[in-house]
């Protein structure tokens, strides 16, 4: 095997040479509160769970705390891993200078808000261009949410919500 099929943020498939793939473990937090789930709007593309790449030397719990704080302004207490998904993903497929391809292991954890307030203060330059302030979305509206991720997170959120009722 010399190539894999990877999808971009819109679900469009791309053939990617193995030599062009980077390894990327990532963490995503499922925060449910008062019948709503916390989601981060991705401008023009839909919503994603708060999360992102795990840095070298960082535990999944540490990455959860950091990523949720950066993307939402909230402080959280991370819970257990509840799901793991795999994704082959292409970022910026049409821009040769920005294009990147990843083999992702996506870890999903529950988390509980312990402080902070919603803000965009922790956004990096890319997030300032592509994301908006996180918002609580009613679980009853979850099936109408457009997913801006290479994997549909809604079944995981629904499973967590069903277990918490």
FENQUI-V288494 format. One record per helix or strand of 3 or more residues. SS is the DSSP state (alpha for helix, beta for strand). FROM is the first residue (numbers start at 1). TO is the last residue. If there is no record, write none. Layout:
BEGIN
{{SS/FROM/TO} {SS/FROM/TO}}
END
This chain:
BEGIN
{{beta/3/7} {beta/13/17} {alpha/18/20} {beta/21/30} {beta/36/42} {beta/46/48} {beta/51/53} {alpha/60/72} {beta/74/91} {beta/100/116} {alpha/125/130} {beta/135/138} {alpha/139/144} {alpha/154/163}}
END
